[in-house]
Amino acid sequence: MKSYLFFFIIITASFGCNNSQKQEVTVIKDTQQKVSEKQRDEPNIEIPEPVNKEFAGLKLSKKDPMPPKELAVFLPNNFGGEAFPVSTMKSDRDGYVVTLARKQYTTSGKSTITISITDYGGSALLNTRGYEMPNPKAEIGIQVEKITLPDGVGYKAFNTNNNSGVIAALVGGRFGIDIEAAKMPDNYGDIIQILEKVNIEGLLKKAK
């Protein structure tokens, strides 16, 4: 996740909005790889101890995730520009099912935002590494900060040189929220406001 994070931030300066269809295919492929990496620990193998104490209370169970189309309801409608169709995915590995809904947007300034919501069901404990805060000093010019949410934890990273960044948060001990923002306008403000557009309250109700 850390290498993926900084690779994304560095290359986003060349990320355009004219190849949205091609990007949609890339998004699906990246999603499949990302979920696969987060599930690489076999359930019958010793579960790694989470580095972040915020994840210490997670328990492994066979709780089923929501269908991908239901997850899509919690995504924002738009950001003042174009909103592309939702991409969905369902992954089953060793009996632990994970679902995902992802949507790409442009802003009124033609910047690009991609938001995905992943429902890990009862297997969030196997997928905490993607939400561990990376080393804030790992890359020069990239600002990394911890974010704390109601019943959730995560981080944001932002490259001021190209106004691009990411947010990764795990809420309700179950739902992963991943955001990629490319070439945001100078006057857009903190990218945390993108996360605020996600219906986190609704997700938390589903997590109970």
C-alpha positions as CSV (number, residue, x, y, z in Angstrom):
1,M,0.0,0.0,0.0
2,K,2.8,2.4,0.9
3,S,4.6,1.9,-2.4
4,Y,1.3,2.1,-4.3
5,L,0.5,5.4,-2.4
6,F,3.7,7.2,-3.3
7,F,3.8,5.8,-6.9
8,F,0.3,7.2,-7.4
9,I,1.1,10.6,-6.0
10,I,4.3,11.0,-8.1
11,I,2.6,10.0,-11.4
12,T,-0.7,11.9,-11.0
13,A,0.8,15.0,-12.6
14,S,0.4,13.2,-15.9
15,F,-3.0,11.9,-15.2
16,G,-5.6,13.4,-17.6
17,C,-9.3,13.4,-18.0
18,N,-9.5,12.7,-21.7
19,N,-9.0,9.0,-21.3
20,S,-11.8,8.3,-18.9
21,Q,-12.9,5.0,-20.5
22,K,-9.3,3.7,-20.4
23,Q,-8.9,4.9,-16.8
24,E,-12.1,3.0,-15.9
25,V,-10.5,-0.3,-17.1
26,T,-7.3,0.6,-15.2
27,V,-9.3,1.3,-12.1
28,I,-10.9,-2.1,-12.2
29,K,-7.5,-3.8,-12.7
30,D,-5.9,-1.8,-9.9
31,T,-8.8,-2.6,-7.6
32,Q,-8.5,-6.3,-8.2
33,Q,-4.8,-6.2,-7.5
34,K,-5.3,-4.1,-4.4
35,V,-8.0,-6.3,-2.8
36,S,-5.8,-9.4,-3.7
37,E,-2.8,-7.9,-1.9
38,K,-4.9,-7.0,1.2
39,Q,-6.1,-10.6,1.4
40,R,-2.8,-12.2,0.9
41,D,-2.7,-13.6,4.5
42,E,-4.4,-17.0,4.5
43,P,-7.1,-17.3,7.2
44,N,-5.7,-20.6,8.4
45,I,-2.2,-19.0,8.9
46,E,-1.4,-17.0,12.0
47,I,-3.0,-13.6,11.7
48,P,-0.4,-10.7,11.8
49,E,-0.6,-8.4,14.8
50,P,-1.9,-5.0,13.7
51,V,0.7,-2.2,14.1
52,N,-2.0,0.4,14.8
53,K,-3.6,0.0,18.3
54,E,-6.8,1.3,16.7
55,F,-7.2,-2.1,15.0
56,A,-6.5,-4.2,18.1
57,G,-10.2,-4.8,18.8
58,L,-11.0,-6.3,15.4
59,K,-12.2,-9.9,15.4
60,L,-12.2,-12.4,12.4
61,S,-15.6,-13.8,11.5
62,K,-17.6,-15.1,8.6
63,K,-19.9,-12.1,8.5
64,D,-21.1,-11.5,4.9
65,P,-20.5,-8.1,3.2
66,M,-23.1,-6.0,1.5
67,P,-23.8,-6.6,-2.2
68,P,-21.6,-4.2,-4.3
69,K,-24.7,-2.4,-5.7
70,E,-25.8,-1.5,-2.2
71,L,-22.4,-0.1,-1.3
72,A,-22.7,2.2,-4.3
73,V,-25.5,4.1,-2.6
74,F,-23.0,5.5,0.0
75,L,-20.8,7.1,-2.7
76,P,-21.2,10.9,-3.5
77,N,-23.3,11.9,-6.4
78,N,-20.9,14.3,-8.0
79,F,-18.3,17.1,-7.4
80,G,-19.6,19.7,-9.8
81,G,-18.4,17.9,-12.9
82,E,-19.0,14.6,-14.6
83,A,-19.7,11.4,-12.7
84,F,-18.9,8.1,-14.4
85,P,-20.7,4.7,-13.9
86,V,-20.0,2.8,-10.8
87,S,-17.5,-0.2,-11.0
88,T,-18.3,-3.1,-8.7
89,M,-16.5,-6.2,-7.7
90,K,-16.9,-9.3,-5.5
91,S,-14.0,-11.4,-4.3
92,D,-14.1,-14.7,-2.4
93,R,-11.0,-16.3,-1.0
94,D,-11.1,-19.2,1.5
95,G,-14.6,-18.3,2.5
96,Y,-14.0,-14.7,3.2
97,V,-16.0,-12.5,0.8
98,V,-15.1,-8.9,0.0
99,T,-17.3,-6.5,-2.0
100,L,-16.4,-3.2,-3.6
101,A,-18.0,-0.2,-5.3
102,R,-15.9,2.5,-7.0
103,K,-16.8,5.6,-8.9
104,Q,-14.8,8.2,-10.7
105,Y,-15.6,11.9,-10.9
106,T,-14.3,15.1,-12.4
107,T,-14.7,18.5,-10.7
108,S,-15.8,21.7,-12.3
109,G,-12.1,22.4,-12.8
110,K,-11.7,19.0,-14.6
111,S,-9.7,17.5,-11.8
112,T,-10.2,13.8,-11.2
113,I,-11.4,12.1,-8.0
114,T,-11.8,8.3,-7.6
115,I,-13.6,6.9,-4.5
116,S,-14.0,3.3,-3.6
117,I,-15.8,1.7,-0.7
118,T,-14.8,-1.9,0.3
119,D,-16.9,-4.0,2.6
120,Y,-14.7,-6.6,4.2
121,G,-17.6,-8.2,6.2
122,G,-15.9,-10.1,9.0
123,S,-12.4,-10.1,7.5
124,A,-11.2,-6.5,8.1
125,L,-8.6,-7.9,10.5
126,L,-6.8,-9.4,7.5
127,N,-6.8,-6.1,5.6
128,T,-5.6,-3.5,8.0
129,R,-2.2,-2.9,6.4
130,G,-3.7,-0.8,3.7
131,Y,-4.9,1.6,6.3
132,E,-1.7,1.9,8.4
133,M,-0.3,5.4,8.3
134,P,3.0,5.4,6.3
135,N,6.2,7.1,7.4
136,P,5.5,10.9,7.1
137,K,9.2,11.4,6.1
138,A,9.3,8.7,3.5
139,E,9.0,11.0,0.5
140,I,10.1,14.7,0.3
141,G,7.3,17.0,-0.6
142,I,4.5,14.7,0.5
143,Q,2.5,15.7,3.5
144,V,1.1,12.7,5.5
145,E,-1.3,13.1,8.4
146,K,-3.4,10.8,10.5
147,I,-7.2,11.3,10.4
148,T,-9.5,10.2,13.1
149,L,-13.2,9.5,12.4
150,P,-16.2,8.4,14.4
151,D,-15.5,4.7,14.9
152,G,-12.7,4.9,12.3
153,V,-9.1,5.6,11.6
154,G,-6.9,6.3,8.6
155,Y,-4.6,8.8,7.0
156,K,-4.3,11.3,4.1
157,A,-1.2,12.1,2.0
158,F,-0.9,15.1,-0.3
159,N,1.7,16.2,-2.8
160,T,1.7,20.0,-3.0
161,N,3.7,20.0,-6.1
162,N,0.9,18.6,-8.3
163,N,-2.1,19.0,-5.9
164,S,-2.7,15.3,-5.8
165,G,-3.2,13.0,-2.9
166,V,-4.9,10.0,-1.3
167,I,-7.0,9.1,1.7
168,A,-7.4,5.7,3.2
169,A,-9.7,5.0,6.1
170,L,-11.3,2.0,7.8
171,V,-14.6,2.7,9.6
172,G,-16.9,0.6,11.7
173,G,-14.2,-2.1,11.8
174,R,-15.5,-3.2,8.4
175,F,-15.7,-0.6,5.6
176,G,-12.6,0.6,3.8
177,I,-12.7,4.0,2.1
178,D,-10.0,4.8,-0.4
179,I,-9.8,8.1,-2.3
180,E,-7.5,9.3,-5.0
181,A,-7.5,13.0,-6.0
182,A,-5.5,14.1,-9.0
183,K,-4.5,17.7,-9.9
184,M,-7.0,19.5,-7.6
185,P,-7.5,23.3,-8.0
186,D,-5.4,25.5,-5.9
187,N,-8.5,26.9,-4.2
188,Y,-10.1,23.5,-3.5
189,G,-8.9,23.3,0.1
190,D,-8.1,20.3,2.2
191,I,-8.9,17.0,0.4
192,I,-10.5,15.7,3.6
193,Q,-13.7,17.4,2.4
194,I,-13.8,14.7,-0.3
195,L,-14.1,12.1,2.5
196,E,-16.8,14.1,4.1
197,K,-19.0,13.6,1.0
198,V,-19.1,9.9,1.6
199,N,-22.1,8.7,3.6
200,I,-20.0,7.4,6.5
201,E,-22.9,7.7,9.0
202,G,-24.9,5.3,6.8
203,L,-22.0,2.9,6.6
204,L,-21.7,2.9,10.4
205,K,-25.4,2.0,10.8
206,K,-24.8,-1.0,8.5
207,A,-21.8,-2.0,10.5
208,K,-23.8,-2.6,13.7
